[in-house]
Amino acid sequence: MRKPSLLIVLCIGVALLSPFTKERSEAMAKERSGVVTFLGKPVTLLGEEVKIGEKAPYFTVLDVSLQPFAFSKTQGRVRVISSVPSLDTPVCDAQTRRFNEEASRFSNVEILTISMDLPFAQKRFCQQAGVDNLKTLSDHRDASFGLAYGVLIKELRLDARAVFIVDTDDTVRYVEYVKEISNPPDYEAALKALRALVP
């Protein structure tokens, strides 16, 4: 009987360990307390704070077709990243609709709405809400975005409300971690920063 090749053994090992790797990465992530609140109570964010002037961290999430979507695919365009806890809540719904509306006013801008919702729920939301000018992406599988941008809420395993704008050279040009997660972001400040990049 042929012995399994080392490559097959390694592949099986990686597949078995991947859930533990995900949990380990979340457990080892930097914790930031007192940055934001949820319904008035402080929560803990996992991951490093993203700052203006830094290079935008890369991440991989899932699109509504369950396909991996790498942030690196959007290089060469201005990007608005709208982070929301769940599309099934009124403020997240309104935030996504607002950025969808604004998307039609800008050329060469990619708007990404990212949440922990499953891709199926995101697809249903977009169909029902008529959202078709931006991409909704799911961070549910690995929390890759949440950890990379420091928005993963430890207590809830949801992504906090935030807005990031990244220029064509992958430099972060605007950051807002919304202080109270149940409040909307500062749309006017974000749009002003966007207009400075895309007149």
Backbone as a printed PyTorch tensor [residue, N CA C, xyz], in Angstrom:
tensor([[[  0.8470,  -1.1930,   0.0000],
         [  0.0000,   0.0000,   0.0000],
         [  0.8850,   1.2460,   0.0000]],

        [[  0.5260,   2.2290,  -0.8610],
         [  1.3260,   3.4550,  -0.9480],
         [  1.1170,   4.3180,   0.2820]],

        [[  2.1990,   4.8830,   0.7470],
         [  2.1110,   5.8000,   1.8800],
         [  1.6660,   7.1770,   1.3780]],

        [[  0.8370,   7.8910,   2.1740],
         [  0.4220,   9.2300,   1.7460],
         [  1.6310,  10.1590,   1.6490]],

        [[  1.6240,  10.9820,   0.6450],
         [  2.7480,  11.9050,   0.4620],
         [  2.7520,  12.9430,   1.5820]],

        [[  3.9260,  13.5090,   1.7750],
         [  4.0840,  14.5470,   2.7990],
         [  3.1690,  15.7320,   2.5130]],

        [[  2.9890,  16.0710,   1.2230],
         [  2.1400,  17.1970,   0.8400],
         [  0.6930,  16.9640,   1.2750]],

        [[  0.1800,  15.7550,   1.0610],
         [ -1.1980,  15.4310,   1.4590],
         [ -1.3480,  15.5330,   2.9660]],

        [[ -0.3790,  15.0060,   3.6860],
         [ -0.4150,  15.0600,   5.1500],
         [ -0.4210,  16.5090,   5.6300]],

        [[  0.4200,  17.3460,   5.0180],
         [  0.4730,  18.7600,   5.3930],
         [ -0.8400,  19.4680,   5.1020]],

        [[ -1.4360,  19.1810,   3.9460],
         [ -2.7110,  19.8150,   3.5830],
         [ -3.8150,  19.4500,   4.5670]],

        [[ -3.8640,  18.1800,   4.9580],
         [ -4.8630,  17.7400,   5.9360],
         [ -4.6260,  18.4280,   7.2730]],

        [[ -3.3600,  18.5300,   7.6550],
         [ -3.0290,  19.1890,   8.9180],
         [ -3.4410,  20.6500,   8.9370]],

        [[ -3.1940,  21.3490,   7.8380],
         [ -3.5830,  22.7670,   7.7440],
         [ -5.0920,  22.9050,   7.8270]],

        [[ -5.8170,  22.0150,   7.1230],
         [ -7.2830,  22.0790,   7.1360],
         [ -7.8290,  21.8550,   8.5410]],

        [[ -7.2330,  20.9050,   9.2660],
         [ -7.7030,  20.6160,  10.6200],
         [ -7.3650,  21.7290,  11.5940]],

        [[ -6.2460,  22.3980,  11.3750],
         [ -5.7940,  23.4230,  12.3060],
         [ -6.3640,  24.8030,  12.0210]],

        [[ -6.9440,  25.0300,  10.8250],
         [ -7.3730,  26.3750,  10.4660],
         [ -8.3510,  27.0050,  11.4440]],

        [[ -9.3640,  26.2810,  11.9970],
         [-10.2360,  26.9290,  12.9780],
         [ -9.4750,  27.3860,  14.2090]],

        [[ -8.5000,  26.5740,  14.6250],
         [ -7.7230,  26.9260,  15.8070],
         [ -6.8170,  28.1210,  15.5210]],

        [[ -6.3080,  28.2020,  14.2850],
         [ -5.4720,  29.3350,  13.8940],
         [ -6.2710,  30.6250,  13.9600]],

        [[ -7.5170,  30.5750,  13.4790],
         [ -8.3850,  31.7560,  13.5080],
         [ -8.6370,  32.1930,  14.9490]],

        [[ -8.9860,  31.2370,  15.8030],
         [ -9.2390,  31.5680,  17.2080],
         [ -7.9770,  32.0870,  17.8760]],

        [[ -6.8440,  31.5020,  17.5150],
         [ -5.5810,  31.9250,  18.1210],
         [ -5.2370,  33.3560,  17.7060]],

        [[ -5.4600,  33.6790,  16.4200],
         [ -5.1310,  35.0250,  15.9570],
         [ -5.9910,  36.0590,  16.6670]],

        [[ -7.2630,  35.7350,  16.9110],
         [ -8.1270,  36.6530,  17.6470],
         [ -7.6690,  36.7700,  19.0990]],

        [[ -7.2710,  35.6400,  19.6890],
         [ -6.8390,  35.6490,  21.0850],
         [ -5.5300,  36.4270,  21.2660]],

        [[ -4.6760,  36.4230,  20.2340],
         [ -3.3800,  37.0830,  20.3430],
         [ -3.4130,  38.5440,  19.9020]],

        [[ -4.5350,  38.9800,  19.3420],
         [ -4.6170,  40.3490,  18.8200],
         [ -4.5410,  41.3690,  19.9440]],

        [[ -4.0100,  42.5290,  19.6130],
         [ -3.9250,  43.6270,  20.5750],
         [ -5.3290,  44.0600,  20.9800]],

        [[ -5.5240,  44.2830,  22.2830],
         [ -6.8210,  44.7410,  22.7880],
         [ -6.7780,  46.2310,  23.0720]],

        [[ -7.8480,  46.9390,  22.6480],
         [ -7.9500,  48.3810,  22.8860],
         [ -9.2820,  48.6570,  23.5700]],

        [[ -9.1990,  49.1340,  24.7930],
         [-10.4060,  49.4200,  25.5700],
         [-10.6610,  50.9270,  25.6110]],

        [[-11.9350,  51.2860,  25.7760],
         [-12.2970,  52.6880,  25.9390],
         [-12.3370,  53.4930,  24.6600]],

        [[-12.1630,  52.8450,  23.5090],
         [-12.1820,  53.5600,  22.2290],
         [-13.6170,  53.8510,  21.8120]],

        [[-14.4760,  52.8280,  21.9420],
         [-15.8730,  52.9700,  21.5480],
         [-16.7820,  52.3610,  22.6100]],

        [[-18.0550,  52.7380,  22.5180],
         [-19.0760,  52.1590,  23.3970],
         [-20.1820,  51.5720,  22.5400]],

        [[-20.9130,  50.6470,  23.1390],
         [-22.0910,  50.0760,  22.4980],
         [-23.2530,  50.2120,  23.4610]],

        [[-24.2420,  51.0300,  23.0700],
         [-25.3740,  51.3610,  23.9390],
         [-24.8850,  51.9200,  25.2700]],

        [[-23.8320,  52.7250,  25.2000],
         [-23.3000,  53.4030,  26.3740],
         [-22.2910,  52.6170,  27.1810]],

        [[-22.1010,  51.3420,  26.8720],
         [-21.1540,  50.5060,  27.6320],
         [-19.8680,  50.3230,  26.8380]],

        [[-18.7080,  50.5370,  27.4760],
         [-17.4360,  50.3610,  26.7600],
         [-17.2570,  48.9150,  26.2940]],

        [[-16.6990,  48.7570,  25.1010],
         [-16.3780,  47.4340,  24.5840],
         [-14.8990,  47.4110,  24.1970]],

        [[-14.3910,  46.2170,  23.9660],
         [-12.9790,  46.0310,  23.6320],
         [-12.8220,  45.7770,  22.1410]],

        [[-11.9540,  46.5440,  21.5080],
         [-11.6540,  46.3240,  20.0960],
         [-10.3720,  45.5190,  19.9700]],

        [[-10.3660,  44.5690,  19.0430],
         [ -9.1910,  43.7500,  18.7790],
         [ -8.5040,  44.2370,  17.5100]],

        [[ -7.1850,  44.2740,  17.5520],
         [ -6.4050,  44.6990,  16.3920],
         [ -5.8230,  46.0880,  16.5910]],

        [[ -4.8410,  46.4010,  15.7670],
         [ -4.1680,  47.6960,  15.8440],
         [ -5.0460,  48.8120,  15.2870]],

        [[ -4.9340,  49.9990,  15.8580],
         [ -5.6260,  51.1640,  15.3320],
         [ -5.0020,  51.5550,  13.9930]],

        [[ -5.8430,  51.8490,  13.0200],
         [ -5.3690,  52.3290,  11.7160],
         [ -5.3270,  53.8490,  11.7720]],

        [[ -4.2360,  54.4280,  11.2940],
         [ -4.0530,  55.8790,  11.3840],
         [ -3.8400,  56.5010,  10.0080]],

        [[ -4.2360,  57.7600,   9.8890],
         [ -4.0450,  58.5090,   8.6500],
         [ -2.5510,  58.5790,   8.3250]],

        [[ -2.2310,  58.3620,   7.0600],
         [ -0.8390,  58.4050,   6.6130],
         [ -0.1740,  57.0530,   6.5450]],

        [[ -0.7780,  56.0480,   7.1820],
         [ -0.2230,  54.6980,   7.1290],
         [ -0.6470,  54.0070,   5.8380]],

        [[  0.0740,  52.9520,   5.5020],
         [ -0.3400,  52.0980,   4.3930],
         [ -1.5350,  51.2640,   4.8580]],

        [[ -2.5250,  51.1490,   4.0010],
         [ -3.7360,  50.4050,   4.3550],
         [ -3.4290,  48.9190,   4.4770]],

        [[ -3.8290,  48.2970,   5.5810],
         [ -3.6150,  46.8490,   5.7190],
         [ -4.4440,  46.0730,   4.6920]],

        [[ -3.9010,  44.9840,   4.2230],
         [ -4.6430,  44.1100,   3.3120],
         [ -5.4700,  43.1220,   4.1380]],

        [[ -6.5020,  42.6170,   3.5270],
         [ -7.3760,  41.6410,   4.1850],
         [ -8.0980,  40.8590,   3.0930]],

        [[ -8.6870,  39.7350,   3.4740],
         [ -9.4900,  38.9340,   2.5500],
         [-10.8080,  38.5930,   3.2240]],

        [[-11.8960,  38.8590,   2.5310],
         [-13.2470,  38.5990,   3.0390],
         [-13.9850,  37.7780,   1.9820]],

        [[-15.2840,  37.5660,   2.1740],
         [-16.0800,  36.8340,   1.1910],
         [-17.0900,  37.7630,   0.5300]],

        [[-17.2760,  37.6020,  -0.7880],
         [-18.3150,  38.3810,  -1.4500],
         [-19.6480,  37.6420,  -1.3520]],

        [[-20.6950,  38.2020,  -1.9380],
         [-22.0260,  37.6050,  -1.7900],
         [-22.1560,  36.2680,  -2.5110]],

        [[-21.1770,  35.9350,  -3.3570],
         [-21.1750,  34.6390,  -4.0480],
         [-20.2910,  33.6180,  -3.3400]],

        [[-19.8640,  33.9520,  -2.1160],
         [-19.0160,  33.0830,  -1.2870],
         [-17.5970,  32.9490,  -1.8410]],

        [[-17.2050,  33.8750,  -2.7130],
         [-15.8510,  33.8540,  -3.2590],
         [-14.9480,  34.7770,  -2.4500]],

        [[-13.6870,  34.3950,  -2.2570],
         [-12.7560,  35.2760,  -1.5470],
         [-12.5800,  36.5970,  -2.2970]],

        [[-12.5830,  37.6760,  -1.5380],
         [-12.3680,  39.0100,  -2.1080],
         [-11.1760,  39.6210,  -1.3860]],

        [[-10.0790,  39.7790,  -2.1210],
         [ -8.8570,  40.3470,  -1.5470],
         [ -8.8440,  41.8550,  -1.7700]],

        [[ -8.5570,  42.6000,  -0.7180],
         [ -8.4970,  44.0630,  -0.8220],
         [ -7.4830,  44.4950,  -1.8700]],

        [[ -6.4530,  43.6980,  -2.0770],
         [ -5.4150,  44.0330,  -3.0580],
         [ -5.9780,  44.1510,  -4.4740]],

        [[ -7.1530,  43.5320,  -4.7200],
         [ -7.7790,  43.6080,  -6.0500],
         [ -8.2320,  45.0310,  -6.3950]],

        [[ -8.3600,  45.8660,  -5.3890],
         [ -8.9030,  47.2120,  -5.6240],
         [ -7.8120,  48.2620,  -5.8130]],

        [[ -6.5630,  47.8320,  -5.9090],
         [ -5.4530,  48.7760,  -6.0620],
         [ -5.6620,  49.6840,  -7.2730]],

        [[ -5.2150,  50.9400,  -7.1320],
         [ -5.3180,  51.8870,  -8.2210],
         [ -6.5970,  52.7080,  -8.2050]],

        [[ -7.4480,  52.4410,  -7.2390],
         [ -8.6890,  53.2080,  -7.1030],
         [ -8.7420,  53.8050,  -5.7010]],

        [[ -9.5140,  54.8730,  -5.5580],
         [ -9.8070,  55.3820,  -4.2170],
         [-10.8550,  54.4560,  -3.6210]],

        [[-10.6700,  54.0850,  -2.3540],
         [-11.6050,  53.1750,  -1.7020],
         [-12.1910,  53.7640,  -0.4390]],

        [[-13.4870,  53.5860,  -0.2840],
         [-14.1700,  53.9210,   0.9610],
         [-14.5660,  52.5880,   1.5970]],

        [[-14.0990,  52.3700,   2.8190],
         [-14.4690,  51.1490,   3.5440],
         [-15.4390,  51.5550,   4.6440]],

        [[-16.6590,  51.0560,   4.5300],
         [-17.7070,  51.3430,   5.5040],
         [-17.9190,  50.0910,   6.3450]],

        [[-17.4830,  50.1420,   7.5950],
         [-17.5960,  48.9970,   8.5010],
         [-18.8670,  49.1400,   9.3430]],

        [[-19.6880,  48.0840,   9.3420],
         [-20.9430,  48.1100,  10.1090],
         [-21.0960,  46.8060,  10.8920]],

        [[-21.7770,  46.8580,  12.0470],
         [-21.9910,  45.6250,  12.8120],
         [-22.8890,  44.6140,  12.1020]],

        [[-24.0540,  45.0750,  11.5940],
         [-24.9680,  44.1670,  10.9050],
         [-25.9310,  44.9570,  10.0310]],

        [[-26.1160,  44.5050,   8.8060],
         [-27.0280,  45.1710,   7.8820],
         [-28.4830,  45.0650,   8.3180]],

        [[-28.7660,  44.1590,   9.2550],
         [-30.1350,  43.9680,   9.7340],
         [-30.5150,  44.9240,  10.8540]],

        [[-29.7590,  46.0040,  11.0190],
         [-30.0990,  47.0130,  12.0250],
         [-30.3110,  48.3540,  11.3270]],

        [[-31.1640,  49.2120,  11.8930],
         [-31.5390,  50.4530,  11.1930],
         [-30.3790,  51.3790,  10.8430]],

        [[-29.4260,  51.5770,  11.7560],
         [-28.3260,  52.5150,  11.4860],
         [-27.3960,  51.9610,  10.3990]],

        [[-27.1340,  50.6580,  10.4480],
         [-26.2830,  50.0310,   9.4220],
         [-26.9800,  50.0430,   8.0660]],

        [[-28.2750,  49.8050,   8.0780],
         [-29.0890,  49.8730,   6.8690],
         [-28.9700,  51.2710,   6.2570]],

        [[-29.1790,  52.2980,   7.0910],
         [-29.1240,  53.6880,   6.6130],
         [-27.7260,  54.0470,   6.1170]],

        [[-26.6930,  53.5890,   6.8200],
         [-25.3170,  53.8900,   6.4240],
         [-25.0090,  53.2950,   5.0520]],

        [[-25.4420,  52.0640,   4.8440],
         [-25.1750,  51.3900,   3.5740],
         [-25.9460,  52.0460,   2.4310]],

        [[-27.1960,  52.3980,   2.6940],
         [-27.9940,  53.0790,   1.6590],
         [-27.3810,  54.4440,   1.3150]],

        [[-26.8870,  55.1570,   2.3300],
         [-26.3050,  56.4780,   2.0830],
         [-25.0580,  56.3620,   1.2010]],

        [[-24.1670,  55.4280,   1.5430],
         [-22.9560,  55.2880,   0.7370],
         [-23.2720,  54.7330,  -0.6530]],

        [[-24.3060,  53.9220,  -0.7600],
         [-24.7330,  53.4400,  -2.0730],
         [-25.1950,  54.6180,  -2.9350]],

        [[-25.9260,  55.5360,  -2.3340],
         [-26.3990,  56.7300,  -3.0390],
         [-25.2180,  57.6140,  -3.4580]],

        [[-24.2650,  57.7950,  -2.5350],
         [-23.1050,  58.6420,  -2.8310],
         [-22.2010,  58.0230,  -3.8910]],

        [[-22.1870,  56.6990,  -3.9680],
         [-21.2960,  56.0160,  -4.9110],
         [-21.5510,  56.4390,  -6.3500]],

        [[-22.8010,  56.7320,  -6.6750],
         [-23.1400,  57.1090,  -8.0490],
         [-22.6050,  58.4920,  -8.4260]],

        [[-22.1570,  59.2560,  -7.4310],
         [-21.6810,  60.6230,  -7.6870],
         [-20.1710,  60.7020,  -7.8940]],

        [[-19.4800,  59.5900,  -7.7000],
         [-18.0220,  59.5950,  -7.7990],
         [-17.5460,  58.5770,  -8.8250]],

        [[-16.5670,  58.9710,  -9.6170],
         [-15.9660,  58.0270, -10.5620],
         [-14.6440,  57.5200,  -9.9870]],

        [[-14.2800,  56.3220, -10.3840],
         [-13.0350,  55.6930,  -9.9320],
         [-12.9580,  55.5710,  -8.4110]],

        [[-14.1120,  55.3240,  -7.7850],
         [-14.1640,  55.0980,  -6.3340],
         [-14.8260,  53.7520,  -6.0820]],

        [[-14.1980,  52.9530,  -5.2620],
         [-14.7490,  51.6520,  -4.8690],
         [-15.2480,  51.7790,  -3.4380]],

        [[-16.5350,  51.5270,  -3.2330],
         [-17.0900,  51.5850,  -1.8810],
         [-17.3840,  50.1670,  -1.4190]],

        [[-16.8040,  49.8110,  -0.2830],
         [-16.9310,  48.4700,   0.2930],
         [-17.6390,  48.5740,   1.6370]],

        [[-18.7320,  47.8670,   1.7790],
         [-19.4070,  47.7760,   3.0750],
         [-19.1040,  46.4020,   3.6430]],

        [[-18.5150,  46.3840,   4.8300],
         [-18.0700,  45.1210,   5.4200],
         [-18.7500,  44.9130,   6.7660]],

        [[-19.2650,  43.7000,   6.9570],
         [-19.9030,  43.3500,   8.2300],
         [-19.6640,  41.8650,   8.5070]],

        [[-20.1110,  41.4260,   9.6750],
         [-20.0170,  40.0140,  10.0330],
         [-21.2150,  39.2060,   9.5320]],

        [[-22.1370,  39.8650,   8.8350],
         [-23.2850,  39.1440,   8.2830],
         [-22.8050,  38.0660,   7.3130]],

        [[-23.5600,  36.9750,   7.2200],
         [-23.2400,  35.9520,   6.2340],
         [-23.4810,  36.5080,   4.8240]],

        [[-22.7420,  36.0230,   3.8300],
         [-22.9370,  36.5070,   2.4590],
         [-24.3790,  36.3760,   1.9790]],

        [[-25.0830,  35.3170,   2.4060],
         [-26.4760,  35.1250,   1.9970],
         [-27.3420,  36.2870,   2.4800]],

        [[-27.1380,  36.6890,   3.7300],
         [-27.9100,  37.7960,   4.2990],
         [-27.5650,  39.1100,   3.5970]],

        [[-26.2950,  39.2880,   3.2590],
         [-25.8950,  40.5060,   2.5580],
         [-26.5200,  40.5740,   1.1640]],

        [[-26.5420,  39.4420,   0.4810],
         [-27.1380,  39.3980,  -0.8550],
         [-28.6290,  39.7240,  -0.7790]],

        [[-29.3120,  39.1440,   0.1950],
         [-30.7440,  39.3990,   0.3760],
         [-30.9900,  40.8800,   0.6700]],

        [[-30.1500,  41.4540,   1.5510],
         [-30.2950,  42.8760,   1.8890],
         [-30.1610,  43.7380,   0.6420]],

        [[-29.1290,  43.4930,  -0.1470],
         [-28.8880,  44.3080,  -1.3430],
         [-30.0520,  44.2190,  -2.3190]],

        [[-30.6020,  43.0220,  -2.4860],
         [-31.7280,  42.8490,  -3.3970],
         [-32.9600,  43.6010,  -2.8980]],

        [[-33.2280,  43.4940,  -1.6030],
         [-34.4160,  44.1320,  -1.0420],
         [-34.2790,  45.6530,  -0.9770]],

        [[-33.0460,  46.1410,  -0.7210],
         [-32.8240,  47.5780,  -0.5490],
         [-32.4390,  48.2840,  -1.8530]],

        [[-32.2380,  47.5180,  -2.9130],
         [-31.8200,  48.1140,  -4.1740],
         [-30.4150,  48.6740,  -4.1230]],

        [[-29.5690,  48.0600,  -3.3270],
         [-28.1720,  48.4930,  -3.2040],
         [-27.3510,  47.8150,  -4.2940]],

        [[-26.8650,  48.6060,  -5.2540],
         [-26.1100,  48.0130,  -6.3550],
         [-24.9170,  48.8550,  -6.8090]],

        [[-24.6120,  49.9210,  -6.0740],
         [-23.4810,  50.7760,  -6.4350],
         [-22.2340,  50.5170,  -5.5870]],

        [[-22.3330,  49.5980,  -4.6500],
         [-21.1870,  49.2600,  -3.7990],
         [-21.1460,  47.7580,  -3.5960]],

        [[-20.0420,  47.2930,  -3.0010],
         [-19.9020,  45.8710,  -2.7050],
         [-20.1510,  45.6290,  -1.2170]],

        [[-20.9720,  44.6330,  -0.9020],
         [-21.0950,  44.1920,   0.4930],
         [-20.2410,  42.9400,   0.6400]],

        [[-19.4630,  42.9060,   1.7110],
         [-18.4960,  41.8320,   1.9170],
         [-18.6000,  41.3020,   3.3400]],

        [[-18.4320,  39.9890,   3.4770],
         [-18.5840,  39.3340,   4.7780],
         [-17.2400,  39.0420,   5.4300]],

        [[-17.1180,  39.4780,   6.6700],
         [-15.9070,  39.2480,   7.4760],
         [-16.1010,  38.0610,   8.4140]],

        [[-17.2120,  37.3530,   8.2280],
         [-17.6310,  36.3260,   9.1850],
         [-16.6310,  35.1780,   9.3380]],

        [[-16.0390,  34.7510,   8.2450],
         [-15.2230,  33.5350,   8.2890],
         [-13.9610,  33.6920,   9.1360]],

        [[-13.1580,  34.7160,   8.8480],
         [-11.8530,  34.8350,   9.5110],
         [-11.6510,  36.1130,  10.3100]],

        [[-12.5930,  37.0390,  10.2380],
         [-12.4130,  38.3620,  10.8690],
         [-11.1210,  39.0200,  10.3850]],

        [[-10.7530,  38.7400,   9.1410],
         [ -9.5140,  39.2700,   8.5720],
         [ -9.5270,  40.7960,   8.5470]],

        [[-10.6420,  41.3660,   8.1050],
         [-10.7600,  42.8220,   8.0730],
         [-10.8160,  43.3970,   9.4800]],

        [[-11.6550,  42.8240,  10.3330],
         [-11.8340,  43.3400,  11.6920],
         [-10.5380,  43.4250,  12.4650]],

        [[ -9.7060,  42.3960,  12.3390],
         [ -8.4260,  42.3900,  13.0370],
         [ -7.4330,  43.3470,  12.3830]],

        [[ -7.4290,  43.4100,  11.0400],
         [ -6.4730,  44.2610,  10.3270],
         [ -6.7370,  45.7430,  10.5660]],

        [[ -8.0200,  46.1110,  10.7380],
         [ -8.3790,  47.5210,  10.8890],
         [ -8.7890,  47.8810,  12.3190]],

        [[ -8.6200,  46.9350,  13.2430],
         [ -8.8590,  47.2200,  14.6540],
         [-10.2980,  47.5230,  14.9950]],

        [[-11.2460,  46.8510,  14.3260],
         [-12.6620,  47.1080,  14.5920],
         [-13.3920,  45.8880,  15.1490]],

        [[-12.7080,  44.7800,  15.3350],
         [-13.3810,  43.5790,  15.8250],
         [-13.7310,  43.7310,  17.3030]],

        [[-15.0240,  43.6480,  17.6200],
         [-15.4850,  43.7890,  19.0090],
         [-15.3440,  42.4420,  19.7050]],

        [[-14.4860,  42.3830,  20.6930],
         [-14.1830,  41.1330,  21.3780],
         [-15.4230,  40.5060,  22.0020]],

        [[-16.2300,  41.3060,  22.6640],
         [-17.3680,  40.7840,  23.4000],
         [-18.4980,  40.2740,  22.4990]],

        [[-18.5740,  40.7750,  21.2800],
         [-19.7090,  40.4620,  20.4030],
         [-19.3250,  39.7290,  19.1240]],

        [[-18.0520,  39.7290,  18.8070],
         [-17.5410,  39.2420,  17.5070],
         [-18.3250,  39.8550,  16.3510]],

        [[-18.4710,  41.1650,  16.4350],
         [-19.0090,  41.9900,  15.3580],
         [-17.9690,  43.0520,  15.0350]],

        [[-18.0460,  43.6010,  13.8320],
         [-17.1610,  44.7080,  13.4870],
         [-17.8180,  46.0160,  13.9240]],

        [[-17.0420,  46.8800,  14.5500],
         [-17.5500,  48.1660,  15.0190],
         [-17.8260,  49.0840,  13.8290]],

        [[-18.6150,  50.1210,  14.0940],
         [-18.9090,  51.0920,  13.0390],
         [-17.6880,  51.9920,  12.8200]],

        [[-17.2790,  52.0950,  11.5710],
         [-16.1010,  52.8950,  11.2370],
         [-16.1220,  53.2130,   9.7520]],

        [[-15.3680,  54.2350,   9.3730],
         [-15.1990,  54.5840,   7.9630],
         [-13.7230,  54.8590,   7.7150]],

        [[-13.1940,  54.2590,   6.6520],
         [-11.8090,  54.4660,   6.2420],
         [-11.8080,  54.8580,   4.7700]],

        [[-10.9440,  55.7970,   4.4100],
         [-10.7680,  56.1470,   2.9980],
         [ -9.3020,  55.9420,   2.6470]],

        [[ -9.0900,  55.1990,   1.5710],
         [ -7.7430,  54.8250,   1.1390],
         [ -7.5340,  55.3560,  -0.2770]],

        [[ -6.3860,  55.9940,  -0.5210],
         [ -6.1530,  56.5720,  -1.8450],
         [ -5.6020,  55.5380,  -2.8310]],

        [[ -5.3030,  56.0070,  -4.0370],
         [ -4.8610,  55.0960,  -5.0970],
         [ -3.4980,  54.4740,  -4.8190]],

        [[ -2.7420,  55.0660,  -3.9070],
         [ -1.4230,  54.5310,  -3.5450],
         [ -1.4730,  53.6810,  -2.2740]],

        [[ -2.6900,  53.2960,  -1.8530],
         [ -2.8860,  52.4600,  -0.6570],
         [ -2.5390,  53.1730,   0.6480]],

        [[ -2.5970,  54.4990,   0.6390],
         [ -2.3630,  55.2620,   1.8590],
         [ -3.6990,  55.6450,   2.4810]],

        [[ -3.8140,  55.4640,   3.7920],
         [ -5.0450,  55.8150,   4.4990],
         [ -5.1450,  57.3350,   4.5950]],

        [[ -6.2450,  57.8970,   4.1180],
         [ -6.4330,  59.3510,   4.0980],
         [ -7.5210,  59.8420,   5.0480]],

        [[ -8.3360,  58.9340,   5.5360],
         [ -9.4140,  59.3330,   6.4600],
         [ -9.7530,  58.1440,   7.3480]],

        [[ -9.9700,  58.4300,   8.6330],
         [-10.3440,  57.3890,   9.5990],
         [-11.3790,  57.9490,  10.5630]],

        [[-12.4480,  57.1990,  10.7550],
         [-13.3790,  57.5020,  11.8450],
         [-13.8080,  56.2000,  12.5070]],

        [[-13.4150,  56.0430,  13.7660],
         [-13.9820,  54.9870,  14.6080],
         [-15.1460,  55.6490,  15.3380]],

        [[-16.3610,  55.3000,  14.9960],
         [-17.5220,  55.9690,  15.5810],
         [-17.5720,  55.6720,  17.0770]],

        [[-17.5740,  56.7290,  17.8880],
         [-17.4390,  56.5820,  19.3470],
         [-18.5360,  55.7350,  19.9710]],

        [[-19.7800,  55.9640,  19.5590],
         [-20.9100,  55.1630,  20.0430],
         [-21.4240,  54.3610,  18.8540]],

        [[-21.2710,  53.0560,  18.9300],
         [-21.5330,  52.1890,  17.7870],
         [-22.9630,  52.3040,  17.2630]],

        [[-23.9010,  52.6660,  18.1300],
         [-25.2950,  52.7700,  17.6780],
         [-25.5740,  54.0890,  16.9460]],

        [[-24.5820,  54.9770,  16.8740],
         [-24.7350,  56.2480,  16.1530],
         [-24.1970,  56.1220,  14.7280]],

        [[-24.6750,  56.9620,  13.8060],
         [-24.1500,  56.9370,  12.4390],
         [-22.7770,  57.6010,  12.3700]],

        [[-22.0420,  57.3560,  11.2930],
         [-20.7580,  58.0420,  11.1230],
         [-20.9800,  59.4860,  10.7070]],

        [[-19.9060,  60.2510,  10.6730],
         [-19.9600,  61.6390,  10.2210],
         [-19.8580,  61.6420,   8.6950]],

        [[-21.0080,  61.5680,   8.0500],
         [-21.0240,  61.4780,   6.5860],
         [-20.3370,  62.6760,   5.9320]],

        [[-20.6260,  63.8670,   6.4220],
         [-20.0960,  65.0640,   5.7780],
         [-18.5750,  65.1090,   5.8400]],

        [[-18.0070,  64.7180,   6.9790],
         [-16.5420,  64.7030,   7.0970],
         [-15.9340,  63.6820,   6.1360]],

        [[-16.5640,  62.5180,   6.0430],
         [-16.0570,  61.4830,   5.1320],
         [-16.1610,  61.9390,   3.6820]],

        [[-17.2910,  62.5410,   3.3270],
         [-17.4760,  62.9890,   1.9430],
         [-16.5330,  64.1380,   1.5920]],

        [[-16.2610,  64.9910,   2.5580],
         [-15.2990,  66.0750,   2.3290],
         [-13.9130,  65.5020,   2.0300]],

        [[-13.5130,  64.4880,   2.8020],
         [-12.2110,  63.8420,   2.5730],
         [-12.1880,  63.1400,   1.2230]],

        [[-13.3170,  62.5370,   0.8490],
         [-13.3950,  61.8610,  -0.4340],
         [-13.3070,  62.8470,  -1.5950]],

        [[-14.0090,  63.9800,  -1.4640],
         [-13.9660,  64.9870,  -2.5340],
         [-12.5670,  65.5560,  -2.7210]],

        [[-11.7830,  65.5910,  -1.6520],
         [-10.4100,  66.0940,  -1.7680],
         [ -9.5480,  65.1500,  -2.6080]],

        [[ -9.9340,  63.8750,  -2.6550],
         [ -9.1860,  62.8950,  -3.4360],
         [ -9.7540,  62.7240,  -4.8340]],

        [[-11.0830,  62.8830,  -4.9360],
         [-11.7710,  62.6940,  -6.2230],
         [-12.6680,  63.9090,  -6.4410]],

        [[-12.1290,  65.0100,  -6.9630],
         [-12.9220,  66.2420,  -7.1520],
         [-14.1290,  66.0240,  -8.0630]]])
